[in-house]
Amino acid sequence: MDFRQLRTFSCVAELGSLSKASDTLRIAQPALSRQIKLLEHELRAELFTRNGRGMVLTEAGRLLLARTTGIVRQIDQIRDDIQSAAGSPSGRVVLGLVPTVSCVLSARLARRTVEAYPGISLCIVESYSGHLIEWLHRGEMDLAIIYGPPADLHLGIQGLGRDNVVAVGPRGSGLARKKQVNMDWLLRQRLVLPSHSHGLRALIERAAAKRKVKLDVQLEADSFRVLTSLVESRAAELLAQQGPNQPPPGPRIQATETPRVRRS
């Protein structure tokens, strides 16, 4: 398989459109279409379904994308590294941020990158730690700022700091009267948490295991905005991370720091 064909395929799959891929790669649409057809001929399989909404991956296309995305990114990275070694850094950088860090740092990071490294094309992806780690391992992301213990990740790790974990609940939950939340009390509450693959959930699960308590997790959501919306609707208590310089919770949510629970 030709690398140009794979890069074209990856771009069309990501954007879902030949015209958008043509603009991104600066290659005429007929040439892109020809590369896709040559790749399909070599693989003896249709990779896209063409319809009025654009280009939709077939089952074979999804398989090829999963197997080649990391390869395409690694080759692009080699080119960018070699070009940057001779001058100012350049190329595309994909940075992953957990939601509570993203809402504090993403705008400042983007601004500083544009000012200091105009040759860098920065793509910021927001998700929970479990997804970011998976994408790092698959080569779809260059670096990420996440929470959680660095052990067993098989990735290069550099500690950046620590933050307290806070308990968040709707008005009337009783948190406003507490200077600190007792963990034994908190672990007996109905909770809304991310799913098991994410750092915050693992942290709370370990705290519960030490006390031999089974968590009452009524709802799970892998979205920070969904979690806070559920708390606002009085669905359950929520454990959240109070990021550096993060604005205080809104008028319908109260937060109190939990003792001895910190994330790095």
C-alpha positions, -999 to 999 in steps of 0.1 A, spaced: 0 0 0 12 35 -9 16 59 20 0 87 0 -31 65 -5 -32 57 32 -29 94 42 -56 103 18 -78 76 31 -72 87 67 -80 123 59 -112 115 40 -123 91 68 -117 118 94 -135 146 75 -162 125 59 -159 144 26 -137 144 -5 -140 182 -9 -130 189 27 -100 165 23 -91 182 -9 -90 215 9 -69 201 38 -44 182 17 -44 208 -12 -49 181 -38 -76 181 -65 -106 160 -58 -102 137 -89 -67 128 -77 -79 120 -42 -108 99 -57 -83 80 -79 -61 72 -49 -90 59 -29 -101 37 -59 -66 23 -63 -65 15 -26 -99 -3 -28 -87 -22 -59 -56 -34 -41 -75 -44 -10 -104 -59 -31 -129 -42 -8 -150 -10 -7 -138 13 20 -165 40 17 -202 42 10 -208 73 -11 -241 92 -5 -254 127 -5 -241 133 30 -205 125 21 -182 95 25 -192 69 51 -168 41 62 -177 5 55 -168 -23 78 -136 -28 58 -129 9 60 -133 10 98 -109 -19 101 -83 -2 79 -86 31 98 -81 14 131 -50 -5 119 -33 24 100 -41 57 119 -12 53 142 12 44 113 1 75 93 6 98 123 40 83 131 53 89 96 39 124 96 57 129 130 90 118 116 87 143 88 78 171 112 106 162 136 132 162 108 120 196 94 118 211 129 154 199 137 167 223 111 147 253 123 116 264 143 92 236 154 65 230 129 38 205 121 6 192 137 4 185 174 -26 167 190 -29 175 227 -54 157 250 -68 174 280 -92 161 307 -123 183 309 -114 201 342 -80 210 329 -93 219 295 -117 245 308 -89 262 326 -59 258 303 -70 252 267 -75 289 257 -42 300 273 -23 270 258 -37 278 223 -28 315 226 8 308 238 13 282 211 3 306 183 25 333 198 56 312 205 54 285 178 36 299 147 46 269 127 27 245 150 -9 235 141 -24 226 175 -54 203 178 -68 201 214 -90 170 222 -110 169 254 -119 136 270 -114 116 302 -81 99 311 -91 64 299 -98 76 264 -68 98 262 -45 70 273 -60 46 247 -54 72 219 -18 78 231 -11 40 229 -27 39 194 -5 68 182 -35 90 175 -23 117 200 11 132 207 7 141 244 -19 145 271 -25 161 305 -43 136 326 -49 126 363 -40 94 379 -11 73 390 17 69 364 22 32 371 16 6 343 8 31 316 40 22 296 42 59 286 67 87 293 54 105 323 62 139 339 44 151 370 30 186 367 13 191 401 -15 181 425 -51 192 430 -76 186 457 -108 166 450 -140 182 460 -175 169 466 -202 187 446 -239 186 452 -271 206 446 -284 232 471 -299 215 501 -275 186 500 -259 198 533 -224 204 518 -225 241 525 -225 235 562 -193 213 560 -158 227 560 -146 194 549 -164 162 538 -159 131 558 -150 103 534 -170 77 553 -201 99 550 -195 106 513 -190 70 503 -225 62 517 -241 88 494 -256 82 459 -229 92 435 -226 103 399 -192 93 385 -173 86 353 -171 50 342 -145 25 355 -118 33 329 -112 69 341 -88 82 367 -114 99 391 -135 67 393 -104 46 401 -94 71 428 -128 69 445 -130 31 441 -96 28 459 -108 50 487 -139 29 491 -119 -4 490 -97 8 518 -128 13 539 -144 -19 527 -174 1 514 -194 -6 482 -201 26 463 -236 35 454 -231 48 419 -265 55 406 -255 71 373 -224 71 351 -214 97 325 -181 102 307 -189 139 302 -180 166 327 -209 187 315 -234 159 318 -221 151 353 -226 186 366 -260 188 349 -271 156 367 -260 172 400 -279 204 392 -310 183 387 -305 168 422 -298 133 408 -269 125 431 -238 138 447 -207 143 425 -170 141 430 -151 166 409 -117 179 406 -112 216 415 -87 227 389 -62 255 394 -79 289 391 -111 272 382 -142 294 388 -164 283 417 -194 262 410 -225 279 397 -254 291 419 -272 258 418 -241 237 429 -221 237 461 -186 223 466 -167 213 497 -132 199 498 -128 162 507 -99 155 531 -69 133 521 -80 128 485 -57 144 460 -49 137 423 -16 142 405 
